Amino acid sequence: MIDRAASVLKDVFGHVTTGFAFRLWDGTDVPLGAGPPRFTVVIPERRMFSQLLRRPTPYAFAEAYVEGAIDIEGDLFAAMHVANELEGLQVPLATRLRIIRSLWAA
């Protein structure tokens, strides 16, 4: 499941220019973007990962953060910059179908 999760994250967020990472529920870090991670999105539960990737919008991540379901370690301003970069995120249909298939298989 971890390899699939990392692959899904790269499919959705691989184009982001700012270096950041996701830390998955088993402690695995998935670095994305260019350069060293300026912040890390910590997702402590597999269930939350699935929920966020079904609707990968800045609003969904902000809501999860406010509710304490995820955490952000590091530069919060860099995280807000990435959220702005993702504001118009359009995940292609083929990628969405691949994500759904991966989440379903898990």
N, C-alpha and C positions, 0 to 999 in steps of 0.2 A: 504493500500500500504506500509506503514512503516514497519509493521510486515513482509511482504513478502521481503522487501528490506533487513531487518536485517537477515532474514533466508538465503537469497542468499549470503550475505557477509560472513556469517558463513560457508556456504557450500564451498565457493571459498577460503577464507583466514583463515579458522579455524585452520589449521595446523601450522601456523606461530608461532614461539616460542617467539619472541619479543612482548612485550605488546604495542599495539597501538589501535587507534579507528578511526572510521569514524563518522563524524557529517553530518547527512542528512539535506536536504533542510528545514525541519520543526524544526530543532534544536536538534533532537534526536541523542544521542551518542550511537554508537554500539561498545563496547569494544571487542577486539580480542587479542589472544596471551596470554602469561603468564605474570602476574604482572600488575602493573598500566601502563596505556598508556604513552609511552615516546613521542609520537607525535599523532596528530589527522589530518586525511585527511578530509578537509571540502569540501563537495559537495553541492553547493548552489542551484542547479536546478535538478529537477527530470529527465529532458531530458539528462543531462550530466551523471547521474547515469546509465541510460539505455545504453548510448553510451559506457561508460567505461566497463560495465559488459558484453557487447557483445564481447569485446576484452580486457580481463583483463590482459594485459601485462605491465611490468614495462615501456616499451616505450610509451604505450598509456597514462599512468598516468603522465609520464614526459612531454609528449607533452601537455596534458591538463594543467599541472602546469605552463609551460613556457607561454602558451597562456592566463593564468589568469582565466581559466575556473574552476579550483579548487585551494585550498590553503592548505598549510601544516603548522600547528601550532605546536610548540615544537621543539624537537631535529631533525634537518634536517639530521644529520649524522646517527641517528637511522633509519630514513626513507630510507636512501640510503642502509643501511644494510638489511632492509626488502626487498627492491627492488632487491638486490643481491640474497637473499634467494628465491625470486619468479622468478628468471631468467629462470629456467627450469620448470616453472609451467605447469603441464599437468592436465587440468580439465577433469575428466572422462566423457564419452559420456552421461551417465545417468544424471550426474549433469548438464551438458550443456543443455540437453533437459529440465530439470526441471527449469533452469534459463530462458530459452527462453519462456517456458510456463508461468512463473511468470511475465516476462516482457510483454508478449503479453496480459495477462489478465489485466495488469495495463493500 
